[in-house]
Amino acid sequence: MTPSSVTPRRVVIIQARSSSSRFPGKVLEPLLNLPLIVFMATRVRQSKLADHVMVATSTDPSDDTLHRTLIEHGIACHRGNLNDVLDRYYQAACAAEADHIVRLTGDCPLMDADLIDRALGLLASDDLDYVSNIAPPSYADGLDVEAFTIAALREAWQNARLPSEREHVTLYLRAGHAHLRTANWSGLTDLSSLRWTIDHPDDLAHVKGLLKEIGIDAPTGFDRFDIYRGIERRNLGAGAQHQRNEGLAKSLAAESTSHHIG
């Protein structure tokens, strides 16, 4: 725990890779003439509380172009293990000398910096180990935010054993360990049926269509409320009906099957 007299170093770490099974290379797909990951990082940098923003990608050659792109756009990048994402993420946090961390995934280009600040504020003011807006979700899919302390992340890194816990960074922290102080906050209205994340090509087409219809032509200068109002005003659709957190569901199903076989 960081002493109360010392301001914690607050770091946003966006995890991203190019080898997505459902949409390979999605983080480099163009969105308003920027690579999607650059579009997202530009929005994330609008946070008033974060001291640093970085991307955690892998050392696999498939992520060489992603790494070069980030460096060309002045975005900090840490490279680590492709498959042990928890280790990659923890090493990135250590390299950034983070005390409080916000975890985002690189397929959420419409991320709202206000939600990042809310998570960081709650983590500090309520003296929590972990806080999120995902359990249960009430914001659009693509506005998922988790914040936690470096001590909590270190505990997960040291103790997580299941393959799903190594692949999905915060699964251990969300497993109900009694000693961890956790919390969730919800929006005033349940808008979890809206889909703004990019898992499939049709998701990207939907987000591009939203931005065009609403008249957005830059990564900054708008927030989630502008999008909500645009959707309502123009009667735009919620987005493709894909399962939320497909990757996690796939990992847990595989783990369950292997346990039954064993």
C-alpha positions in Angstrom: 0.0 0.0 0.0 1.4 3.4 -1.0 1.6 5.7 2.1 -1.1 8.3 2.1 1.5 11.1 2.3 2.9 10.1 -1.1 0.9 10.6 -4.2 0.7 7.2 -6.1 2.1 7.0 -9.6 -1.0 6.3 -11.7 -0.4 4.4 -15.0 -2.9 3.3 -17.6 -1.7 0.1 -19.3 -3.5 -0.9 -22.5 -2.9 -4.5 -23.4 -2.8 -5.2 -27.1 -1.5 -7.8 -29.6 -1.8 -8.3 -33.4 -2.6 -12.1 -33.3 -6.2 -11.9 -32.4 -7.9 -15.1 -33.4 -11.2 -13.4 -34.3 -9.8 -10.3 -36.0 -6.1 -10.5 -36.6 -4.4 -7.1 -36.8 -7.4 -5.2 -35.6 -5.4 -2.9 -33.4 -3.7 -1.5 -36.5 -6.9 -1.1 -38.6 -7.5 2.5 -39.6 -10.1 4.6 -37.7 -10.3 8.2 -38.9 -7.0 7.9 -40.6 -5.2 6.6 -37.5 -4.3 3.1 -36.4 -7.0 2.0 -34.0 -4.6 1.6 -31.1 -3.3 5.2 -31.7 -6.8 6.5 -31.8 -7.6 4.9 -28.5 -4.3 6.0 -26.8 -5.0 9.5 -27.9 -8.4 9.4 -26.2 -6.9 7.8 -23.1 -4.3 10.5 -22.8 -7.2 12.9 -22.0 -7.3 11.5 -18.5 -6.8 14.2 -15.9 -5.5 11.8 -13.2 -3.2 9.4 -15.1 0.5 10.2 -14.9 1.5 7.9 -17.8 -0.1 5.8 -20.6 1.6 2.8 -22.1 0.8 -0.2 -24.2 1.8 -3.8 -23.2 2.3 -6.0 -26.2 4.3 -9.1 -26.8 7.9 -9.9 -28.0 6.4 -12.2 -30.7 7.4 -11.1 -34.2 3.7 -10.7 -35.0 3.8 -7.6 -32.8 6.9 -5.9 -34.4 4.7 -3.7 -36.6 2.5 -2.8 -33.7 5.6 -1.8 -31.7 7.0 0.3 -34.5 3.7 2.1 -35.0 3.4 2.9 -31.3 7.0 4.3 -31.2 6.4 6.4 -34.3 3.4 8.0 -32.7 5.2 8.7 -29.4 3.3 6.1 -27.4 5.2 4.2 -24.7 5.4 0.4 -25.2 6.5 -2.5 -23.1 7.0 -5.9 -24.7 6.6 -9.2 -22.9 5.3 -12.8 -22.9 2.7 -13.4 -25.7 0.6 -16.1 -23.8 1.3 -15.3 -20.2 -0.5 -12.0 -20.3 -0.5 -11.6 -16.5 3.3 -11.7 -16.5 3.5 -9.3 -19.4 1.2 -6.9 -17.7 2.9 -7.1 -14.3 6.3 -6.6 -15.9 5.0 -3.6 -17.8 3.6 -2.1 -14.5 7.0 -2.6 -12.8 8.8 -1.0 -15.7 6.5 2.0 -15.5 7.0 2.2 -11.7 3.2 2.1 -11.2 1.5 2.3 -7.9 -2.1 2.4 -9.2 -2.9 0.9 -12.5 -5.8 1.1 -14.9 -6.2 -1.8 -17.2 -7.7 -1.4 -20.6 -7.8 -3.6 -23.7 -6.7 -2.2 -27.0 -9.9 -3.0 -28.8 -11.9 -0.2 -27.2 -11.3 2.9 -29.3 -14.2 4.9 -27.8 -12.9 4.7 -24.3 -13.9 7.7 -22.2 -11.1 9.3 -20.1 -13.7 10.3 -17.5 -14.2 6.7 -16.6 -10.5 6.2 -16.2 -10.5 9.1 -13.7 -13.5 7.8 -11.9 -11.8 4.4 -11.4 -8.6 6.0 -10.2 -10.5 8.3 -7.8 -12.5 5.4 -6.3 -9.4 3.2 -5.9 -7.7 5.9 -3.9 -10.6 7.5 -2.0 -12.1 4.2 -0.9 -8.7 2.6 -0.1 -9.5 -0.4 -2.4 -7.3 -3.1 -3.9 -9.5 -3.4 -7.1 -12.4 -1.5 -8.6 -14.2 -1.9 -11.9 -17.4 -1.1 -13.8 -17.7 -4.7 -15.2 -19.3 -6.8 -12.4 -22.0 -6.5 -13.5 -21.5 -4.3 -16.6 -23.8 -1.4 -17.1 -21.8 0.7 -19.6 -21.5 0.0 -23.3 -19.2 -2.9 -24.2 -16.0 -1.0 -25.0 -16.1 1.2 -21.9 -14.8 -1.5 -19.5 -12.4 -0.1 -16.9 -10.5 -1.8 -14.1 -8.2 -0.2 -11.6 -6.0 -1.9 -9.0 -2.9 -1.4 -6.9 0.5 -2.8 -7.8 0.3 -4.9 -4.6 -2.9 -6.6 -5.8 -1.4 -7.2 -9.2 1.8 -8.6 -7.7 -0.3 -11.0 -5.6 -2.2 -12.2 -8.7 1.1 -12.6 -10.6 2.6 -14.7 -7.8 -0.4 -16.8 -7.0 -2.5 -17.2 -10.2 -2.1 -20.8 -11.4 -5.0 -21.5 -13.8 -4.3 -20.9 -17.5 -7.4 -18.6 -17.6 -5.9 -16.5 -14.8 -2.6 -16.1 -16.7 -4.4 -15.2 -19.9 -7.0 -12.8 -18.4 -5.1 -10.4 -16.1 -7.6 -9.6 -13.5 -9.5 -13.0 -13.2 -7.6 -13.8 -10.0 -8.5 -10.4 -8.4 -12.2 -11.0 -9.3 -12.3 -14.5 -7.8 -13.7 -13.4 -4.4 -10.6 -13.6 -2.2 -11.9 -12.3 1.2 -8.8 -10.2 2.0 -9.0 -8.1 -1.2 -11.1 -5.0 -0.9 -13.0 -4.8 -4.2 -15.9 -2.7 -5.5 -17.9 -2.1 -8.6 -19.7 1.1 -9.8 -22.6 1.2 -12.2 -24.0 3.8 -14.5 -27.3 5.4 -13.8 -28.8 3.6 -16.8 -28.0 0.1 -18.0 -26.5 0.6 -21.5 -24.6 -2.7 -21.6 -26.5 -3.8 -24.7 -24.5 -1.2 -26.7 -21.4 -2.6 -28.4 -18.5 -0.3 -29.1 -15.7 -2.9 -28.7 -13.8 -4.3 -31.8 -13.7 -8.1 -31.8 -14.9 -8.7 -35.3 -14.8 -6.8 -38.6 -18.5 -5.9 -38.4 -17.7 -4.3 -35.0 -15.3 -1.9 -36.7 -17.7 -1.2 -39.4 -20.3 -0.3 -36.8 -18.0 2.1 -34.9 -16.9 3.8 -38.1 -20.6 4.2 -39.0 -21.4 5.7 -35.6 -18.6 8.2 -35.9 -19.7 9.2 -39.4 -23.4 9.5 -38.6 -22.7 11.6 -35.5 -20.2 13.8 -37.3 -17.1 13.0 -35.3 -13.9 13.5 -37.3 -11.1 13.4 -34.6 -10.2 11.1 -31.7 -10.8 13.8 -29.1 -13.4 16.5 -28.5 -16.2 14.1 -27.7 -17.3 11.8 -24.8 -19.6 8.9 -24.3 -22.6 11.2 -23.8 -22.1 12.7 -27.3 -22.3 9.2 -28.7 -25.3 8.3 -26.6 -27.1 11.5 -27.8 -26.2 10.8 -31.4 -27.5 7.2 -31.2 -30.8 8.4 -29.7 -31.1 11.3 -32.1 -30.4 9.3 -35.2 -32.0 6.0 -34.0 -28.8 4.1 -34.6 -28.4 0.4 -33.8 -26.8 -1.1 -30.8 -24.1 -2.9 -32.8 -23.5 -6.5 -33.8 -24.9 -9.1 -31.3 -21.7 -10.9 -30.4 -21.2 -12.4 -26.9 -19.6 -10.0 -24.4 -16.1 -11.1 -23.3 -15.9 -13.9 -25.9 -12.3 -14.5 -25.2 -12.8 -15.1 -21.5 -15.8 -17.4 -22.2 -13.7 -19.4 -24.6 -10.8 -19.8 -22.1 -13.1 -20.9 -19.2 -14.9 -23.4 -21.5 -11.6 -24.9 -22.5 -10.5 -25.1 -18.9 -13.7 -26.8 -17.9 -13.4 -29.3 -20.7 -9.8 -30.2 -19.8 -10.8 -30.7 -16.1 -13.6 -33.0 -17.1 -11.2 -35.0 -19.4 -8.6 -35.2 -16.7 
